Amino acid sequence: MLRRCLVVIAAMVALLGSSGLALARVEIKVDLASQRMTVNTSGGESYNWAVSSGRQGYRTPSGAYRPQRLEKKWYSRKYGGNMPNAVFFHGGYAIHATGETGRLGRPASHGCVRLHPAHAAKLFSLVQTYGKGATRIAINGVVPDGSQFAKTRQDRTKVALAKAKRKNTDWATARGRVLERDGFFAPGTAMGFQPVSRSSGDWYLRR
């Protein structure tokens, strides 16, 4: 009788343990429209990262997937590029790290989903920990046309030019323009000031 009870208890513990593993999950969602990825785990971890999906002429497949294989180090012979911490989810398509971090947030890949190296390493670790069978990948949305990204680049260029212009300001000329304003130095002796005049490119107090 005691032996039978022990067997039943062991079976219940195993059942509870397996159900707990079944609930342990990683949910990966990629929004192509916003070029963002959200990651949530059953352990309470939550992340929101910028990505780069397929650029014009290269499509990132939409749909629901599970990881097919994990490759810590991978090199694309087709496109000639490193793909560290690659999580392959559909044939040759993978979520992986990129060295072109400046392009994250807009379409730039050959169809894969690119991540910052630190983020790709974290995602790879999560999939390893929870398991491929407990990981879900959902890719949705429509990639926006490139005009908004071109506009963003133009705006950044304008800001850079404005900063450069301010940096090269002729401060002597600017000071002169301020001093030439009417009333900047009002006549009077209350504070011991006298009007100023310009002579040979310099300024002096007029007696």
Number of C-alpha atoms within 10 A of each C-alpha: 6 7 8 9 10 11 12 12 12 12 12 12 12 12 12 12 11 12 11 10 13 12 13 16 21 25 17 21 18 24 19 24 16 17 21 19 20 14 18 16 19 12 11 6 10 12 13 14 16 21 30 29 30 20 19 15 8 14 15 22 15 15 12 14 15 18 20 13 13 19 15 13 11 14 13 10 8 7 8 8 12 16 23 21 26 28 26 20 20 16 8 10 16 23 26 29 25 24 15 14 15 9 17 22 20 24 28 19 22 18 21 26 29 30 30 21 18 12 19 22 17 14 23 21 14 19 21 14 13 19 15 19 13 19 19 18 18 15 18 15 13 13 19 16 13 13 9 11 14 11 11 12 12 12 12 12 12 12 12 12 12 11 11 11 11 11 10 8 10 10 11 10 11 10 10 14 10 10 16 13 9 8 9 11 13 11 12 10 9 7 6 7 13 16 15 17 13 13 8 5 8 9 12 11 10 10 7
